[in-house]
Amino acid sequence: MNQINRITFNSEVMGGKPCIRGLRVTVGMIVGLLGSGKTNQEILEAYPYLEEEDVRQALTYAAWRVRKSKSL
């Protein structure tokens, strides 16, 4: 989890859901866009304040959460 430093949690932003750098962009939104077929480039064009590393870390975080939930 050390390589995930762009994912933030704030109860006053998006109800405390994991977000990208405190922005109102959730990890779930990024993963959902990728799952619906959007490319990294399309996401970055639609949200110019995001960076490629934000998308990578959103996926890394989501994968970590899945692995963590399976070990419970």
C-alpha positions as CSV (number, residue, x, y, z in Angstrom):
1,M,0.0,0.0,0.0
2,N,3.0,2.3,0.2
3,Q,2.8,3.2,-3.4
4,I,-0.7,4.6,-3.1
5,N,-0.3,8.2,-1.9
6,R,-2.9,9.9,-4.1
7,I,-6.0,8.2,-2.6
8,T,-7.5,10.3,0.1
9,F,-10.4,9.9,2.5
10,N,-12.4,12.8,3.9
11,S,-15.9,12.4,5.4
12,E,-16.8,15.8,3.9
13,V,-15.8,14.9,0.4
14,M,-18.0,12.4,-1.5
15,G,-19.2,11.0,1.8
16,G,-15.8,9.7,2.8
17,K,-15.4,7.5,-0.3
18,P,-11.8,7.0,-1.5
19,C,-11.0,10.0,-3.8
20,I,-8.2,11.1,-6.0
21,R,-6.1,13.8,-4.2
22,G,-9.0,15.2,-2.3
23,L,-10.9,16.0,-5.5
24,R,-14.5,15.0,-6.0
25,V,-13.4,12.1,-8.2
26,T,-13.8,8.7,-6.6
27,V,-11.8,5.6,-7.2
28,G,-15.1,3.9,-8.1
29,M,-15.7,6.5,-10.8
30,I,-12.3,5.9,-12.4
31,V,-12.7,2.1,-12.2
32,G,-16.2,2.4,-13.6
33,L,-15.1,4.4,-16.6
34,L,-12.3,2.0,-17.3
35,G,-14.7,-0.9,-17.0
36,S,-17.1,0.7,-19.4
37,G,-14.4,0.8,-22.0
38,K,-12.9,4.3,-21.6
39,T,-9.2,4.5,-22.1
40,N,-6.8,6.2,-19.8
41,Q,-6.4,8.9,-22.4
42,E,-10.1,9.5,-22.7
43,I,-10.4,9.8,-19.0
44,L,-7.5,12.3,-18.8
45,E,-9.1,14.3,-21.6
46,A,-12.5,14.4,-19.9
47,Y,-10.9,15.3,-16.5
48,P,-7.9,17.5,-17.4
49,Y,-7.0,18.0,-13.7
50,L,-6.2,14.3,-13.3
51,E,-2.9,12.8,-14.1
52,E,-2.0,9.3,-15.4
53,E,-0.6,8.4,-12.0
54,D,-4.0,9.1,-10.5
55,V,-5.6,6.5,-12.8
56,R,-2.9,4.0,-12.0
57,Q,-3.3,4.4,-8.3
58,A,-7.0,4.2,-8.5
59,L,-6.7,0.8,-10.1
60,T,-4.0,-0.3,-7.7
61,Y,-6.2,0.7,-4.7
62,A,-9.2,-1.1,-6.1
63,A,-7.1,-4.3,-6.7
64,W,-5.8,-4.0,-3.1
65,R,-9.3,-3.7,-1.7
66,V,-10.5,-6.8,-3.6
67,R,-7.5,-8.8,-2.3
68,K,-8.1,-7.5,1.2
69,S,-11.8,-8.4,1.2
70,K,-11.1,-12.0,0.0
71,S,-8.7,-12.5,2.9
72,L,-11.4,-11.6,5.5
